[in-house]
Amino acid sequence: MATTVHEPPKIEPRRQPDNGNGGWRNLAPADGDGRVVQDYSPPPASTGIWVVVYAITMTFAALTSALIVRKGSSLDWQSFTLPSILYLNTALIVCSSVTLEIARRRVATLMGGVAIPGESPARWLYITLVFGLLFVTGQYVAWTRLRAEGLYLATNPSSSFFYLLTAAHVLHVLGGLIGLLYVIGKLRKSQLRRSTLDAASRYWHFVDILWVYLLLLLWMKL
């Protein structure tokens, strides 16, 4: 049976950061001995995030199938107009993906040994966090507007699916926000690994794309 041998990580001597480098010091290891710049071993975070993405995809695929079947076989299905704030929420979560990608690229640049004066990846991570919180708040506002129109969870199959799909997505967004807080904490402690940020970024981009899909689904089917 063939055995795969992974090349050990390459280590570079620690470089003394310049003052005012906008965050390079946050990426240096706490022990000061060196920094890992390349690792060919598959990181557990990267493998695990794809398992999570697959599981979530299957869950929402099942919910989509249930919605289509229920609508096709229902005589009491009542369509309604989606709250307009959902479109603003979509813009917010798309912007959050943009700011997170900027942060990820800033980290990659700094780990490559290139300092960016006056630029800090943490700033873009905080902006991403704010966008995410605004998205969750906006989704709550959408629910309150539906309730004001007399549409509750049990009012109609269409409203039931709306609450179910949007609430399930919000839960996954909250999971992404927790991941972002973890990344920010590691960055502040000089313990951030690039694989950790990459995994958090993939997950966040996934829930972003998932929401765009759900919005189109709700717009067409409700």
C-alpha positions as a Python dict, from the first residue, in 0.01 Angstrom:
ca = {
    (1, 'M'): (0, 0, 0),
    (2, 'A'): (141, 337, -105),
    (3, 'T'): (231, 583, 168),
    (4, 'T'): (203, 959, 113),
    (5, 'V'): (483, 1158, 269),
    (6, 'H'): (411, 1527, 323),
    (7, 'E'): (696, 1773, 290),
    (8, 'P'): (757, 1945, 625),
    (9, 'P'): (667, 2312, 657),
    (10, 'K'): (926, 2564, 546),
    (11, 'I'): (1041, 2794, 823),
    (12, 'E'): (1178, 3141, 777),
    (13, 'P'): (1377, 3325, 1043),
    (14, 'R'): (1172, 3588, 1210),
    (15, 'R'): (1192, 3932, 1049),
    (16, 'Q'): (1190, 4236, 1270),
    (17, 'P'): (884, 4441, 1175),
    (18, 'D'): (911, 4812, 1109),
    (19, 'N'): (714, 5060, 1313),
    (20, 'G'): (386, 5165, 1162),
    (21, 'N'): (353, 4856, 945),
    (22, 'G'): (-20, 4842, 997),
    (23, 'G'): (-50, 4496, 1146),
    (24, 'W'): (263, 4295, 1058),
    (25, 'R'): (351, 4258, 1425),
    (26, 'N'): (12, 4093, 1481),
    (27, 'L'): (109, 3816, 1240),
    (28, 'A'): (447, 3733, 1393),
    (29, 'P'): (446, 3427, 1623),
    (30, 'A'): (441, 3493, 1994),
    (31, 'D'): (758, 3289, 2062),
    (32, 'G'): (965, 3493, 1815),
    (33, 'D'): (1157, 3188, 1682),
    (34, 'G'): (1019, 3178, 1329),
    (35, 'R'): (707, 3182, 1120),
    (36, 'V'): (553, 2915, 900),
    (37, 'V'): (522, 3051, 547),
    (38, 'Q'): (439, 2734, 358),
    (39, 'D'): (284, 2408, 472),
    (40, 'Y'): (206, 2130, 225),
    (41, 'S'): (25, 1916, 481),
    (42, 'P'): (-354, 1938, 442),
    (43, 'P'): (-474, 2151, 737),
    (44, 'P'): (-762, 1998, 939),
    (45, 'A'): (-952, 2328, 922),
    (46, 'S'): (-953, 2319, 543),
    (47, 'T'): (-1074, 1960, 529),
    (48, 'G'): (-1334, 2013, 800),
    (49, 'I'): (-1487, 2320, 639),
    (50, 'W'): (-1563, 2130, 318),
    (51, 'V'): (-1741, 1863, 522),
    (52, 'V'): (-1949, 2135, 689),
    (53, 'V'): (-2028, 2300, 354),
    (54, 'Y'): (-2138, 1966, 208),
    (55, 'A'): (-2365, 1894, 505),
    (56, 'I'): (-2526, 2239, 489),
    (57, 'T'): (-2574, 2207, 113),
    (58, 'M'): (-2754, 1876, 154),
    (59, 'T'): (-2975, 2024, 427),
    (60, 'F'): (-3089, 2317, 216),
    (61, 'A'): (-3128, 2095, -90),
    (62, 'A'): (-3371, 1884, 113),
    (63, 'L'): (-3558, 2195, 228),
    (64, 'T'): (-3576, 2319, -131),
    (65, 'S'): (-3723, 1989, -246),
    (66, 'A'): (-3976, 1997, 37),
    (67, 'L'): (-4082, 2350, -59),
    (68, 'I'): (-4130, 2262, -426),
    (69, 'V'): (-4325, 1944, -349),
    (70, 'R'): (-4541, 2117, -85),
    (71, 'K'): (-4630, 2403, -315),
    (72, 'G'): (-4709, 2171, -604),
    (73, 'S'): (-4945, 1956, -399),
    (74, 'S'): (-5106, 2231, -191),
    (75, 'L'): (-5440, 2401, -252),
    (76, 'D'): (-5396, 2646, 36),
    (77, 'W'): (-5065, 2796, -75),
    (78, 'Q'): (-5082, 3175, -55),
    (79, 'S'): (-4809, 3381, -218),
    (80, 'F'): (-4698, 3707, -59),
    (81, 'T'): (-4458, 3990, -139),
    (82, 'L'): (-4116, 3956, 19),
    (83, 'P'): (-4016, 4236, 259),
    (84, 'S'): (-3811, 4491, 66),
    (85, 'I'): (-3546, 4499, 338),
    (86, 'L'): (-3428, 4158, 218),
    (87, 'Y'): (-3264, 4327, -81),
    (88, 'L'): (-3074, 4564, 147),
    (89, 'N'): (-2969, 4264, 356),
    (90, 'T'): (-2840, 4098, 41),
    (91, 'A'): (-2624, 4400, -36),
    (92, 'L'): (-2487, 4391, 320),
    (93, 'I'): (-2383, 4028, 311),
    (94, 'V'): (-2229, 4064, -35),
    (95, 'C'): (-2027, 4361, 92),
    (96, 'S'): (-1916, 4152, 389),
    (97, 'S'): (-1767, 3895, 152),
    (98, 'V'): (-1576, 4171, -25),
    (99, 'T'): (-1430, 4310, 297),
    (100, 'L'): (-1339, 3963, 422),
    (101, 'E'): (-1158, 3887, 98),
    (102, 'I'): (-965, 4212, 136),
    (103, 'A'): (-865, 4106, 488),
    (104, 'R'): (-761, 3761, 368),
    (105, 'R'): (-541, 3906, 95),
    (106, 'R'): (-385, 4154, 338),
    (107, 'V'): (-292, 3865, 566),
    (108, 'A'): (-145, 3668, 274),
    (109, 'T'): (62, 3971, 172),
    (110, 'L'): (193, 4027, 524),
    (111, 'M'): (276, 3659, 571),
    (112, 'G'): (469, 3679, 246),
    (113, 'G'): (697, 3934, 407),
    (114, 'V'): (558, 4250, 247),
    (115, 'A'): (450, 4517, 494),
    (116, 'I'): (165, 4751, 401),
    (117, 'P'): (216, 5084, 580),
    (118, 'G'): (-94, 5209, 758),
    (119, 'E'): (-297, 4900, 665),
    (120, 'S'): (-430, 4646, 915),
    (121, 'P'): (-617, 4325, 826),
    (122, 'A'): (-801, 4351, 1158),
    (123, 'R'): (-977, 4664, 1036),
    (124, 'W'): (-1135, 4476, 746),
    (125, 'L'): (-1227, 4185, 972),
    (126, 'Y'): (-1413, 4422, 1205),
    (127, 'I'): (-1595, 4577, 908),
    (128, 'T'): (-1696, 4228, 796),
    (129, 'L'): (-1824, 4156, 1144),
    (130, 'V'): (-2035, 4473, 1142),
    (131, 'F'): (-2184, 4387, 802),
    (132, 'G'): (-2271, 4041, 931),
    (133, 'L'): (-2442, 4178, 1240),
    (134, 'L'): (-2636, 4426, 1029),
    (135, 'F'): (-2750, 4140, 806),
    (136, 'V'): (-2880, 3941, 1103),
    (137, 'T'): (-3056, 4252, 1235),
    (138, 'G'): (-3210, 4313, 894),
    (139, 'Q'): (-3343, 3959, 881),
    (140, 'Y'): (-3510, 4012, 1217),
    (141, 'V'): (-3668, 4331, 1083),
    (142, 'A'): (-3802, 4131, 787),
    (143, 'W'): (-3968, 3886, 1026),
    (144, 'T'): (-4128, 4167, 1226),
    (145, 'R'): (-4268, 4320, 907),
    (146, 'L'): (-4424, 3990, 807),
    (147, 'R'): (-4578, 3954, 1152),
    (148, 'A'): (-4718, 4306, 1119),
    (149, 'E'): (-4895, 4185, 803),
    (150, 'G'): (-5044, 3890, 990),
    (151, 'L'): (-4805, 3632, 846),
    (152, 'Y'): (-4677, 3403, 1120),
    (153, 'L'): (-4498, 3070, 1118),
    (154, 'A'): (-4823, 2871, 1112),
    (155, 'T'): (-5032, 3110, 903),
    (156, 'N'): (-4970, 2940, 570),
    (157, 'P'): (-4728, 2684, 421),
    (158, 'S'): (-4560, 2966, 227),
    (159, 'S'): (-4491, 3174, 538),
    (160, 'S'): (-4378, 2860, 722),
    (161, 'F'): (-4113, 2793, 459),
    (162, 'F'): (-4005, 3156, 462),
    (163, 'Y'): (-3941, 3155, 836),
    (164, 'L'): (-3781, 2810, 824),
    (165, 'L'): (-3536, 2886, 544),
    (166, 'T'): (-3438, 3233, 661),
    (167, 'A'): (-3401, 3127, 1026),
    (168, 'A'): (-3189, 2826, 930),
    (169, 'H'): (-2966, 3053, 724),
    (170, 'V'): (-2935, 3309, 1006),
    (171, 'L'): (-2816, 3032, 1239),
    (172, 'H'): (-2537, 2950, 996),
    (173, 'V'): (-2449, 3318, 962),
    (174, 'L'): (-2421, 3338, 1341),
    (175, 'G'): (-2183, 3043, 1322),
    (176, 'G'): (-1977, 3238, 1071),
    (177, 'L'): (-1972, 3542, 1300),
    (178, 'I'): (-1839, 3325, 1582),
    (179, 'G'): (-1570, 3205, 1344),
    (180, 'L'): (-1477, 3564, 1260),
    (181, 'L'): (-1450, 3649, 1629),
    (182, 'Y'): (-1219, 3350, 1671),
    (183, 'V'): (-1001, 3470, 1382),
    (184, 'I'): (-985, 3823, 1526),
    (185, 'G'): (-891, 3683, 1866),
    (186, 'K'): (-609, 3475, 1717),
    (187, 'L'): (-488, 3776, 1518),
    (188, 'R'): (-474, 3992, 1831),
    (189, 'K'): (-278, 3721, 2015),
    (190, 'S'): (-29, 3679, 1726),
    (191, 'Q'): (-142, 3318, 1683),
    (192, 'L'): (-335, 3337, 1357),
    (193, 'R'): (-269, 3062, 1104),
    (194, 'R'): (-346, 3134, 743),
    (195, 'S'): (-534, 2803, 712),
    (196, 'T'): (-769, 2919, 988),
    (197, 'L'): (-848, 3244, 807),
    (198, 'D'): (-888, 3061, 475),
    (199, 'A'): (-1136, 2817, 630),
    (200, 'A'): (-1337, 3098, 789),
    (201, 'S'): (-1337, 3286, 457),
    (202, 'R'): (-1460, 2985, 260),
    (203, 'Y'): (-1742, 2930, 504),
    (204, 'W'): (-1844, 3297, 499),
    (205, 'H'): (-1842, 3315, 120),
    (206, 'F'): (-2051, 2999, 116),
    (207, 'V'): (-2325, 3140, 342),
    (208, 'D'): (-2318, 3454, 125),
    (209, 'I'): (-2380, 3253, -193),
    (210, 'L'): (-2635, 3042, -9),
    (211, 'W'): (-2836, 3352, 83),
    (212, 'V'): (-2840, 3478, -277),
    (213, 'Y'): (-2971, 3136, -380),
    (214, 'L'): (-3237, 3140, -107),
    (215, 'L'): (-3351, 3489, -200),
    (216, 'L'): (-3399, 3383, -563),
    (217, 'L'): (-3581, 3069, -449),
    (218, 'L'): (-3815, 3263, -222),
    (219, 'W'): (-3875, 3528, -487),
    (220, 'M'): (-3972, 3267, -747),
    (221, 'K'): (-4167, 3026, -527),
    (222, 'L'): (-4339, 3249, -271),
}
